[in-house]
Amino acid sequence: MQLCVRLLNGGIMTDRTVTALFALMLVAGRVEAQAGQGQEEAAVRAAVQAYFDGMMAGDQALLKKAFHAESFLIGPGAKDATRIPFANWHTSFTKPMANPTEYRNSILSIDVVGQAAVAKTELDWPRVRYVDYLSLLKVNGEWKIVNKIWHQEPSARAQAEPPISARPLSTAEMQKYIGEYQMPQGPVYVTVQDGKLMTRLGFHDEAGFQLHYQGNDTFIPSIDRGIRMVFKLADGKATGFAVTQNGETMEGKRVQ
């Protein structure tokens, strides 16, 4: 091999030395790239954790830190996908969750490429299990959730519980509750299916959830024993309702 002589700090470098240095530079570059990738993944995890913590604490500031202001949450609806603006959705969380240790939130996977990322999460809650797919973008140096889609099903704990007790309610009596209502988070539909009073609280699956009558225009939806849905009536027909969960009450008004 021809000798290539170079000056470096008063010494000489052979071709072999130069090759070794280039190899070291390549390895260092890879290490630096891996470190940068690790930092980006950590930042994505922090954004997803802010989403978890915001829901559990009822902290809208944390939710706004996790989500882009123009983001949407898209899930299964009655006939088509239901699209909920983040600006409406986050207003549901104003108080800490009761018994927070019963809510198990975890990140299943994260994939980061440049300024984009996807996170898959599992929310195993007392009555329902969600699997979220979160799309994130790095915006002005911060990772933000820009879109969320989800799957939901009854949790294993919910499936193991005995049926909710209910008082009988005739089909004629059910008629006064049937209709479309509007909540800040989205529409609510109350229908009769197979002789059962059913509801979809804005963004639940096509089948909806059965309403179990407790008397005095009060119902428990099968999605969560802790929820109470109390209808307000005028002239024998419901004009709206109040939904209470975890000590927080939200109202819906009839629109149809």
C-alpha positions in Angstrom: 0.0 0.0 0.0 1.3 3.4 -0.9 2.3 5.5 2.0 0.2 8.6 2.4 1.8 11.1 4.7 -0.1 13.8 6.4 0.7 16.3 9.1 -1.5 16.1 12.3 -0.3 17.9 15.4 3.2 17.4 14.4 2.8 13.7 13.7 2.1 11.6 10.6 -0.9 9.5 9.5 -0.7 6.4 7.3 -3.6 5.3 5.1 -4.4 2.7 7.7 -4.6 5.3 10.4 -6.9 7.4 8.2 -9.2 4.4 7.6 -9.3 3.7 11.3 -10.2 7.4 12.1 -13.0 7.3 9.5 -14.4 4.1 11.1 -14.3 5.8 14.5 -16.1 8.8 13.1 -18.8 6.6 11.5 -19.3 4.8 14.8 -19.5 8.1 16.7 -22.1 9.3 14.2 -24.2 6.3 14.7 -24.0 6.6 18.5 -25.0 10.3 18.3 -27.9 9.4 16.0 -29.1 6.7 18.4 -28.8 9.1 21.3 -30.9 11.6 19.4 -33.5 9.0 18.5 -33.6 8.0 22.2 -34.2 11.6 23.2 -37.1 12.0 20.7 -38.7 8.8 21.9 -38.4 10.0 25.5 -40.1 13.2 24.5 -42.9 11.3 22.7 -43.4 9.2 25.9 -43.6 12.4 28.0 -46.4 13.7 25.7 -48.3 10.5 26.0 -47.8 10.4 29.8 -49.2 14.0 30.0 -52.3 12.6 28.2 -52.6 9.9 30.9 -51.9 12.2 33.8 -54.3 14.9 32.5 -57.2 12.5 32.4 -56.4 11.0 35.8 -55.9 14.4 37.6 -58.7 16.2 35.7 -55.9 18.6 34.6 -56.9 20.4 31.4 -53.5 22.2 31.3 -51.8 18.8 31.0 -54.2 17.7 28.3 -53.4 20.8 26.4 -49.7 20.1 26.8 -50.2 16.6 25.3 -52.6 17.5 22.4 -52.4 19.9 19.6 -55.2 22.5 19.9 -56.6 21.5 16.5 -56.4 17.7 17.0 -59.4 15.3 16.8 -60.4 12.1 18.4 -62.1 9.6 16.1 -63.9 6.5 17.1 -66.7 4.1 16.2 -70.1 5.7 15.9 -73.7 4.5 15.1 -73.2 4.3 11.3 -69.9 6.0 10.6 -66.8 7.2 12.5 -67.5 9.8 15.2 -65.2 12.8 15.0 -64.7 14.8 18.3 -62.7 18.0 18.4 -60.1 18.0 21.2 -61.5 21.5 22.2 -64.7 19.7 23.2 -63.3 16.5 24.5 -60.9 17.8 27.1 -63.6 19.8 28.9 -64.9 16.4 30.3 -61.9 16.2 32.6 -62.2 18.8 35.4 -61.8 16.7 38.5 -59.4 13.8 39.6 -60.6 10.3 38.9 -62.0 8.5 42.0 -59.9 5.5 42.9 -57.1 6.3 40.4 -55.2 3.1 41.2 -58.0 1.2 39.4 -57.1 2.9 36.1 -54.2 1.2 34.4 -52.7 3.2 31.6 -49.7 1.9 29.7 -47.7 2.6 26.5 -47.5 -0.6 24.4 -45.2 0.7 21.6 -43.7 3.8 20.0 -42.4 4.4 16.5 -40.6 7.6 15.7 -39.4 8.7 12.3 -38.1 12.3 12.0 -40.8 14.7 13.0 -43.6 12.1 13.1 -44.5 9.3 15.6 -47.1 6.8 16.4 -47.9 5.4 19.9 -50.1 2.5 20.8 -51.5 2.6 24.3 -53.8 0.5 26.5 -56.2 2.0 29.0 -57.5 -0.8 31.3 -60.3 1.0 33.3 -62.7 -0.5 35.8 -65.6 -0.8 33.2 -64.0 -0.6 29.8 -60.7 -1.4 28.1 -59.4 1.1 25.4 -56.6 0.6 22.9 -55.5 4.0 21.5 -53.5 4.7 18.4 -52.0 8.2 18.8 -50.4 10.1 15.9 -47.9 12.7 17.0 -46.0 15.5 15.3 -43.1 17.6 16.5 -44.5 21.2 16.3 -42.3 24.2 17.2 -39.9 21.8 19.0 -42.7 20.0 21.0 -44.3 16.7 20.4 -48.1 16.9 20.2 -50.8 14.4 19.7 -52.6 15.5 16.5 -55.0 12.6 16.1 -56.4 9.7 18.2 -58.3 6.7 17.1 -59.4 4.0 19.5 -61.0 0.6 20.1 -63.1 -0.2 23.1 -64.6 -3.2 24.8 -65.8 -4.2 28.3 -62.9 -4.8 30.6 -62.2 -8.2 32.1 -63.3 -6.8 35.5 -66.6 -5.6 34.1 -67.3 -8.9 32.4 -66.8 -10.8 35.7 -69.4 -8.7 37.6 -73.0 -9.8 38.1 -75.7 -8.1 35.9 -76.9 -4.7 37.0 -80.3 -5.0 38.7 -83.1 -2.9 37.2 -86.8 -2.2 37.5 -89.2 -3.2 34.7 -90.0 -0.5 32.2 -92.6 -0.9 29.5 -92.0 0.0 25.9 -94.6 2.7 26.2 -92.8 4.2 29.2 -89.5 4.1 27.2 -91.0 6.4 24.5 -90.7 9.5 26.7 -86.9 9.1 26.8 -86.2 8.3 23.2 -84.5 11.0 21.2 -81.3 12.9 20.3 -79.6 15.0 22.9 -76.6 17.3 22.8 -73.7 17.4 25.3 -70.6 19.6 25.0 -68.6 16.4 24.0 -71.0 15.4 21.2 -74.5 14.0 20.5 -76.2 11.4 22.6 -78.8 9.0 21.2 -81.4 7.2 23.2 -83.2 4.4 21.3 -85.1 1.2 21.9 -83.5 -2.0 20.5 -85.0 -5.4 21.1 -87.2 -4.1 23.8 -84.3 -2.5 25.7 -83.6 1.2 26.2 -80.2 1.9 24.8 -77.9 4.9 24.6 -74.7 6.0 23.0 -73.0 8.7 25.0 -71.6 10.7 22.1 -68.9 8.4 20.9 -69.6 4.8 21.8 -70.0 1.8 19.6 -72.8 1.0 17.2 -74.7 -1.3 19.6 -74.6 1.3 22.4 -75.2 0.6 26.1 -78.3 -0.6 27.8 -79.9 1.8 30.3 -81.0 0.0 33.5 -84.0 1.7 35.1 -83.6 2.5 38.8 -86.8 4.5 39.3 -87.5 8.2 39.4 -86.3 8.7 35.8 -82.8 7.5 36.8 -80.8 5.0 34.9 -77.4 3.2 35.1 -75.8 2.6 31.7 -74.2 -0.8 31.3 -70.8 0.8 30.5 -70.2 1.8 34.1 -72.0 1.1 37.3 -70.7 4.3 38.7 -72.6 6.5 36.2 -76.1 7.9 37.0 -78.2 9.3 34.1 -81.2 11.3 35.4 -83.7 12.6 32.9 -85.7 15.8 33.2 -89.3 15.6 32.0 -91.9 18.2 31.0 -95.4 17.2 29.8 -94.5 13.5 30.0 -91.4 13.8 27.7 -87.7 14.1 28.5 -86.3 17.5 27.8 -82.7 16.7 28.9 -80.7 14.8 31.4 -77.8 15.0 33.8 -75.0 12.5 33.8 -73.0 12.1 37.1 -69.7 10.2 37.2 -66.8 10.5 39.6 -68.6 13.3 41.4 -68.9 15.4 38.3 -72.2 16.2 36.6 -72.7 17.1 32.9 -75.9 18.0 31.2 -77.5 17.1 27.9 -80.4 18.9 26.2 -82.9 17.4 23.8 -82.4 18.5 20.2 -84.8 16.1 18.5 
